Amino acid sequence: MNSKLIGTILLIMIAVAFVPGCLENDTQAEAAVEPVAESVVKPIAATWIDPEVSGNIVTIPVQAIEENVNTHFKVNADTGEIAVMAYKLGDDIIVRSNVCPPCGSIGFSLDNGVLVCDSCRTRFDASTGEGIQGSCVAYPKENIPYTISDGNVVMGLDAIVAAHLETVQRG
């Protein structure tokens, strides 16, 4: 039995000594092949911006969304501070409630048409706000209606509050 163990150890030692030589040759062969250009697009983290609030009207510059692609901001309401996201999806600007109630996150990255919670990694369809995969899918991100006027996204504070209240309720 000891001779079998010694034989196995010797075989392993020979293999260990032999494999690096093989790997070096394979590595050299791979190095001779031209590298393929990578077009991997990394998720876009949201950038904080400052909204302008005047009474019930909230405005953010379209330019901030165009430049950053994915933005978020906070507004104060009677119900407390509310986080909102505004992002570019294709040629469209989308504004949604920016909260993931079960995990408490107020941050989402934009990853090829998918919103990814920065805390729990739950994934939501960026065009519909519906949950795709993860622990918080039962809390879709509600859309906030807006208009564009004088280079600004203009929305009502009441609409922001309504979208927030819908988002924090399961379903």
Contacts in CASP RR format, 6 or more apart in sequence:
PFRMAT RR
TARGET T0000
AUTHOR 0000-0000-0000
METHOD contacts of the structure
MODEL  1
MNSKLIGTILLIMIAVAFVPGCLENDTQAEAAVEPVAESVVKPIAATWID
PEVSGNIVTIPVQAIEENVNTHFKVNADTGEIAVMAYKLGDDIIVRSNVC
PPCGSIGFSLDNGVLVCDSCRTRFDASTGEGIQGSCVAYPKENIPYTISD
GNVVMGLDAIVAAHLETVQRG
41 112 0 8 1.000
43 109 0 8 1.000
43 110 0 8 1.000
43 111 0 8 1.000
43 116 0 8 1.000
44 68 0 8 1.000
44 69 0 8 1.000
44 70 0 8 1.000
44 87 0 8 1.000
44 109 0 8 1.000
44 110 0 8 1.000
44 111 0 8 1.000
45 70 0 8 1.000
45 109 0 8 1.000
45 118 0 8 1.000
46 68 0 8 1.000
46 70 0 8 1.000
46 71 0 8 1.000
46 72 0 8 1.000
46 85 0 8 1.000
46 87 0 8 1.000
46 98 0 8 1.000
46 107 0 8 1.000
46 108 0 8 1.000
46 109 0 8 1.000
46 110 0 8 1.000
47 64 0 8 1.000
47 68 0 8 1.000
47 70 0 8 1.000
47 71 0 8 1.000
47 72 0 8 1.000
48 71 0 8 1.000
48 72 0 8 1.000
48 73 0 8 1.000
49 60 0 8 1.000
49 61 0 8 1.000
49 64 0 8 1.000
49 68 0 8 1.000
49 71 0 8 1.000
49 72 0 8 1.000
49 73 0 8 1.000
50 73 0 8 1.000
51 58 0 8 1.000
51 59 0 8 1.000
51 60 0 8 1.000
51 73 0 8 1.000
51 74 0 8 1.000
51 75 0 8 1.000
51 84 0 8 1.000
52 58 0 8 1.000
52 59 0 8 1.000
52 60 0 8 1.000
52 152 0 8 1.000
53 75 0 8 1.000
53 76 0 8 1.000
53 157 0 8 1.000
55 157 0 8 1.000
56 156 0 8 1.000
56 157 0 8 1.000
56 158 0 8 1.000
57 154 0 8 1.000
57 155 0 8 1.000
57 156 0 8 1.000
57 157 0 8 1.000
58 75 0 8 1.000
58 84 0 8 1.000
58 154 0 8 1.000
58 155 0 8 1.000
58 156 0 8 1.000
58 157 0 8 1.000
58 160 0 8 1.000
59 152 0 8 1.000
59 153 0 8 1.000
59 154 0 8 1.000
59 155 0 8 1.000
60 71 0 8 1.000
60 73 0 8 1.000
60 86 0 8 1.000
60 152 0 8 1.000
60 153 0 8 1.000
61 151 0 8 1.000
61 152 0 8 1.000
61 153 0 8 1.000
62 93 0 8 1.000
62 148 0 8 1.000
62 151 0 8 1.000
62 152 0 8 1.000
62 153 0 8 1.000
63 151 0 8 1.000
64 71 0 8 1.000
65 71 0 8 1.000
65 86 0 8 1.000
65 87 0 8 1.000
65 88 0 8 1.000
65 93 0 8 1.000
65 153 0 8 1.000
66 88 0 8 1.000
69 87 0 8 1.000
69 88 0 8 1.000
69 110 0 8 1.000
70 85 0 8 1.000
70 87 0 8 1.000
70 88 0 8 1.000
70 108 0 8 1.000
70 109 0 8 1.000
70 110 0 8 1.000
71 85 0 8 1.000
71 86 0 8 1.000
71 87 0 8 1.000
72 83 0 8 1.000
72 84 0 8 1.000
72 85 0 8 1.000
72 86 0 8 1.000
72 98 0 8 1.000
72 106 0 8 1.000
72 107 0 8 1.000
72 108 0 8 1.000
73 83 0 8 1.000
73 84 0 8 1.000
73 86 0 8 1.000
74 81 0 8 1.000
74 82 0 8 1.000
74 83 0 8 1.000
74 84 0 8 1.000
75 81 0 8 1.000
75 82 0 8 1.000
75 84 0 8 1.000
75 157 0 8 1.000
75 160 0 8 1.000
76 82 0 8 1.000
77 157 0 8 1.000
77 160 0 8 1.000
77 161 0 8 1.000
77 164 0 8 1.000
78 161 0 8 1.000
79 161 0 8 1.000
79 164 0 8 1.000
79 165 0 8 1.000
82 97 0 8 1.000
82 99 0 8 1.000
82 160 0 8 1.000
82 161 0 8 1.000
82 164 0 8 1.000
83 97 0 8 1.000
83 98 0 8 1.000
83 99 0 8 1.000
83 106 0 8 1.000
83 107 0 8 1.000
84 95 0 8 1.000
84 96 0 8 1.000
84 97 0 8 1.000
84 98 0 8 1.000
84 144 0 8 1.000
84 160 0 8 1.000
85 95 0 8 1.000
85 96 0 8 1.000
85 97 0 8 1.000
85 98 0 8 1.000
85 107 0 8 1.000
85 108 0 8 1.000
85 115 0 8 1.000
85 141 0 8 1.000
86 93 0 8 1.000
86 94 0 8 1.000
86 95 0 8 1.000
86 96 0 8 1.000
86 153 0 8 1.000
87 93 0 8 1.000
87 94 0 8 1.000
87 110 0 8 1.000
87 126 0 8 1.000
88 94 0 8 1.000
89 110 0 8 1.000
89 113 0 8 1.000
89 126 0 8 1.000
89 127 0 8 1.000
93 146 0 8 1.000
93 148 0 8 1.000
93 153 0 8 1.000
94 126 0 8 1.000
94 127 0 8 1.000
94 143 0 8 1.000
95 143 0 8 1.000
95 144 0 8 1.000
95 145 0 8 1.000
95 146 0 8 1.000
95 153 0 8 1.000
95 155 0 8 1.000
96 129 0 8 1.000
96 141 0 8 1.000
96 142 0 8 1.000
96 143 0 8 1.000
96 144 0 8 1.000
96 163 0 8 1.000
96 167 0 8 1.000
97 141 0 8 1.000
97 142 0 8 1.000
97 144 0 8 1.000
97 160 0 8 1.000
97 163 0 8 1.000
97 164 0 8 1.000
97 166 0 8 1.000
97 167 0 8 1.000
97 168 0 8 1.000
98 106 0 8 1.000
98 107 0 8 1.000
98 108 0 8 1.000
98 141 0 8 1.000
99 105 0 8 1.000
99 106 0 8 1.000
99 139 0 8 1.000
99 164 0 8 1.000
99 167 0 8 1.000
99 168 0 8 1.000
100 106 0 8 1.000
100 107 0 8 1.000
100 108 0 8 1.000
100 117 0 8 1.000
100 119 0 8 1.000
100 120 0 8 1.000
100 122 0 8 1.000
100 136 0 8 1.000
100 139 0 8 1.000
101 136 0 8 1.000
101 139 0 8 1.000
101 167 0 8 1.000
101 168 0 8 1.000
101 170 0 8 1.000
102 120 0 8 1.000
102 135 0 8 1.000
102 136 0 8 1.000
102 139 0 8 1.000
103 117 0 8 1.000
103 119 0 8 1.000
103 120 0 8 1.000
103 122 0 8 1.000
103 135 0 8 1.000
103 136 0 8 1.000
104 119 0 8 1.000
105 117 0 8 1.000
105 118 0 8 1.000
105 119 0 8 1.000
105 120 0 8 1.000
107 117 0 8 1.000
107 118 0 8 1.000
107 119 0 8 1.000
108 115 0 8 1.000
108 116 0 8 1.000
108 117 0 8 1.000
108 118 0 8 1.000
108 124 0 8 1.000
108 141 0 8 1.000
109 115 0 8 1.000
109 116 0 8 1.000
109 118 0 8 1.000
110 116 0 8 1.000
110 126 0 8 1.000
113 125 0 8 1.000
113 126 0 8 1.000
113 127 0 8 1.000
114 123 0 8 1.000
114 124 0 8 1.000
114 125 0 8 1.000
114 126 0 8 1.000
114 132 0 8 1.000
115 123 0 8 1.000
115 124 0 8 1.000
115 125 0 8 1.000
115 126 0 8 1.000
115 129 0 8 1.000
115 141 0 8 1.000
116 122 0 8 1.000
116 123 0 8 1.000
116 124 0 8 1.000
117 123 0 8 1.000
117 124 0 8 1.000
117 136 0 8 1.000
120 134 0 8 1.000
120 135 0 8 1.000
120 136 0 8 1.000
121 134 0 8 1.000
122 131 0 8 1.000
122 133 0 8 1.000
122 134 0 8 1.000
122 135 0 8 1.000
122 136 0 8 1.000
122 137 0 8 1.000
123 131 0 8 1.000
123 132 0 8 1.000
123 133 0 8 1.000
123 134 0 8 1.000
123 137 0 8 1.000
124 130 0 8 1.000
124 131 0 8 1.000
124 132 0 8 1.000
124 137 0 8 1.000
124 140 0 8 1.000
124 141 0 8 1.000
125 131 0 8 1.000
125 132 0 8 1.000
128 140 0 8 1.000
129 140 0 8 1.000
129 141 0 8 1.000
129 142 0 8 1.000
129 143 0 8 1.000
130 140 0 8 1.000
131 137 0 8 1.000
131 138 0 8 1.000
131 139 0 8 1.000
131 140 0 8 1.000
138 170 0 8 1.000
138 171 0 8 1.000
139 167 0 8 1.000
139 168 0 8 1.000
139 169 0 8 1.000
139 170 0 8 1.000
139 171 0 8 1.000
140 167 0 8 1.000
140 171 0 8 1.000
141 167 0 8 1.000
142 162 0 8 1.000
142 163 0 8 1.000
142 164 0 8 1.000
142 166 0 8 1.000
142 167 0 8 1.000
143 163 0 8 1.000
144 155 0 8 1.000
144 159 0 8 1.000
144 160 0 8 1.000
144 163 0 8 1.000
145 155 0 8 1.000
145 159 0 8 1.000
146 153 0 8 1.000
146 154 0 8 1.000
146 155 0 8 1.000
146 156 0 8 1.000
146 159 0 8 1.000
147 153 0 8 1.000
147 154 0 8 1.000
147 155 0 8 1.000
148 154 0 8 1.000
END
